[in-house]
Amino acid sequence: MDAVLLDTDVFSFMFKRDTRAQSYLVDVVGQLPCLSFMTVAELTRWSLQHRWGSKRKAELQARMVGCVVIEYDPPTAEAWARICVERLRAGRPIACGDCWIAACAVRHDIPLVTHNAKHYAGIRGLRTISHAK
C-alpha cells in the first residue's frame, strides 16, 4: 500500500462530503492516507473558529484517526527552509502552512493530493495529484 498526503482542502472536501471529493477518491482509496501536522492544526483551528460543538469536533477527530499524521522532525524543517528559500528566490513566496505541508511530502517522498496545485507549483522534489479545473 502506497501513502498519499492529503492537503487540508482535499481532507475537508471528504469530511464535509463536498462533491469535489468524488474526483479524489480514485487517488485515495486503497492508499495509506496521511495528514501533515500542519493540516491537523488547520483543521483544529477551523473547528474552534466556527465554534463547533463537541459532537462535530468528535466526528472530525474520528475521521483524522483514520490517517497517519506526519509529525515534525529536523529533516522536515530542513525541507521547509529549502522550499521557502527557493520559492523566495524564484519570486514566488509560499504561505507558511502550505510550505510545511509540502515539506512533509518532500521529506517522506509521497505525493500530495491537493485541489490547490498552483500553490505548490515548481517545488523541487514534490509530486502533486490534483483534479482542479
MOJO-V33194 format. One record per pair of residues at least 12 apart in sequence whose C-alpha atoms are under 6 Angstrom apart, sorted by the first residue. I is the first residue (numbers start at 1). J is the second residue. Records with the same first field share a line. If there is no record, write none. Layout:
BEGIN
I = J / J
END
This chain:
BEGIN
1 = 31
2 = 31 / 32
3 = 31 / 32 / 33
4 = 33 / 34 / 110 / 111
5 = 34 / 35 / 112 / 113
6 = 35 / 112 / 113
7 = 113 / 114
8 = 39
10 = 114
33 = 67
34 = 67 / 68 / 69
35 = 69
36 = 69 / 70 / 101
37 = 70 / 71
76 = 103 / 104 / 107
79 = 103
80 = 99 / 100 / 103
106 = 125 / 126
111 = 127 / 128
112 = 128
113 = 128 / 129
114 = 130
115 = 130 / 132
END
